[in-house]
Amino acid sequence: MNGSDVLGLLMVYVYVAVLLLVSERLPDDKPNLSRKFIHIMVGNILFILPLFQSRFVITFLAAAPFIVLTFLISPYSPLKIKHRASSYGHGLGLVYYSISWTIMAYLFFDRPWITGIGIAAMSYGDGFASLTGQRFGKTTYSVLGDRKSLEGSLGMFLVLLVTIPMVLIYYSQRPDPIIILVALTATLLEGLTPNGLDNLTACFGAVAAYLLITGVGL
């Protein structure tokens, strides 16, 4: 582990700690706001990824520990630690989020923009789908049990059309118009997936679509 890895670890843990503290101070009458604040803002970790020089450090010290930590604040935790970020909505949503990040960090350590695409899909995309649907959703649908809205899905699609190119530009990769299919894939999977599992399907779906479209292999 070198100095850059240490700095990356510090930034990840300090940033998440600040988000948890801020989320607890959000209005009590809007519990979903706290959860979605964490959900969306944690996505900014993708901008810290270039600091990591070790696959082991980013995977097993920066990402994987959050699987345990998010489970411990979930409704299923044996410790019964309560935090508004996980007490509303799907109790294991943040755990799935952490699992996705861990797998992406390991598989694409040497191509962090791919990890960034997956994180953007499940953080910015899925997060804004929920907020947009809650605020403007009138045309609802339900495929496998979860009720969602076309307005929320449209919000996610539009957000990804902006954020995925931003991720690619940040990592000095050329955005391609065909990235529209990546955004569409993530949006469709988010709409079809129930029980918080969209934090897995939107992430992996976006990454799979990107790999297929660009011809880049694992």
N, C-alpha and C positions, 0 to 999 in steps of 0.2 A: 504494500500500500504506500503510495507516495503522497506528497503534499496536496496534489490536485484532488486525489480521492478523498482525503480528509476534509478538504474544503467542500467538496460535493456532499459528503455525508452531513456535515454541519449545516449546510444550507437547506438540505432536504428536511432534516429533523426540526430545525428552528422554524422553517417556513410552515410546516404542518402544525407545530405547536401554536404558532401565532394564529393560524386559521381556526384551530379549535377554540382558542380563547375568544377570538372575535365572534365566532358563531354562537357562543353562549350568551353574548350580549345583544343579539338580534331580538326583535320584538317577540314576546312570549305568545302573542295571539296569532303568529304565523310560523308554526313549527316546521312546515315544509321549506320555508325560506332558509332556515339554518342548515338543513340537510343539503339543499341544492347549492347553497353558498360553498360548502365544503366540496361538494361534488364537482362544481365548475372550477373553483379556484385551485384545487389540487392539480388540475391539469397543467398549470403553469410549471410544474416540475419538469416538463419536457424541455424547458429552456435551460435546465441545470445539467441535463444528461451529458453534454460535451465535456464537463469537468472530469468525468470518471475515466480512468485509464485501465481499470481492472474489471473484467467480467464478473469475477467472484465478488468484488466489493459492491458493484451496482446491483447485482442480483440478490446476494445473500445477506448483505448488510444494509443496503438502502431500500430495497423493495420488499423482499420476503418478510422481514419483521412486521410489516404493516398488515400482513394477513392475520397474524396473531393479535396485534393491537386492535385492529378493527373488529375482530371477533369478540374480544374482551369487552368492547363497549356496545356489542349488539345485544338484542333481547334474548339471545340464546346463550349468552355468557354465564358460566357457573358463578362468576364473581358478582353478577348483577350490578355492574357499573353502568350508571345511566348517563347518557349524553344525547342531547337533542338531535345531533347529526345522524344518529342511527335509531332513534326511538320512534321515528315517523316513517311511514312508507314500508318498503321492503327491508326487513331487518338485516338481511345478509348482503344487501346491495354494495356496501363499501368493502365487504370481504371479497366479493367477486371482482370488484374494481382492483383491489390489491393483487389478487391472483393474476389478473390479466397483465398488469404492469410487470409483475415478476417474470412471467413467461416471456413477454416481449423483450424485457431487459436482457434475458439470457440468450434468446435466439438471435437478436439483432443488435448485440453489443457493438459490433463494428459498423453497423448502419443505423445509427440512432434516429434518423429521420423516419424510418419505418415504425419504430417504437412510438415516435411522436405522432404519427398518423393514427395509430391505434388509441393512444391516450386522448387525442383531440376528439375522436369519434365518441368515446364513452364519457368524456368530461364535458367539453363544450357542446357537442351535439346532443347527447342524451340529456344533459342538464337543461339546456335551453328548450328542448322538446317538452319537458315537464313544465317549465315556467310559462312557456307560450301557450301550452294546452290549458293550463290552469287559468290563465288570464283571458284568453280569447277563444278557447275551445268550445265549439257549439256542435260541430259535426263529429259525433263520436262513433267509434267502432270497437268491436271486441272479437279477437280471433281465437285466442287460447285462454281467455278468462280475464285478462287485464283490460279495462276500458281505457282507450286512448282516443285522441282526436286528430282529425286531418290537419287542423290548424297547428297542433303541436308538431306533427310530422313535417309539415312544411317549414316550420320554424327551424327544426333540426337541419333539414336539407340546406336551407339558405345559410345558416351559420357555418356549416361544413364547407360550403362553396367558398367562404371567405377564409376560414381558419386553416384548412388543409393546405392551400397555396402559401399561406403565411408560414406554416411549419416548414414546407419545402424550401422556401426562400431563406428562412433562418439557417437551414442546414446547407445552404448553397446548392440546392437541387433545383432544376428547372421545372416549374409548374407546367403541366400539360392540360389542355382543355378536356382531355379524356378523363381527368380526375373527377369529372362530374359523375362518372359511373361508380367511383369509390364512395362519394357522398350518398348517392342513391342506394347503393348496397347497404351501407350502414343504417340509413334511414328506414329502409324496408325491414331489415332484421330487428331494429329497435321496435318497430310497430308490431311485429309478429311475436315477439318474445315476452313471456310473462314473468312475474315473480322476481324481478330484479336481475334476471339472467341476461338482460340486454347489456349489462356491463361486460359480459363475456362475448355475446354474439355481435354486438355493434363493433367492438374492438377488433376481434378476430376476423369478422366479415370485411371490415374496411381494409385491414392488412392483406387478407387473401385476395381481395379485388385488386389492390395495388400491385401485388406480386404478379398476378395473372395478366393484368393490363400492360405492365411494363416489361414482362418477361424475365423479371428478376426472381431467382430461386431462393430457397431457404439457405 
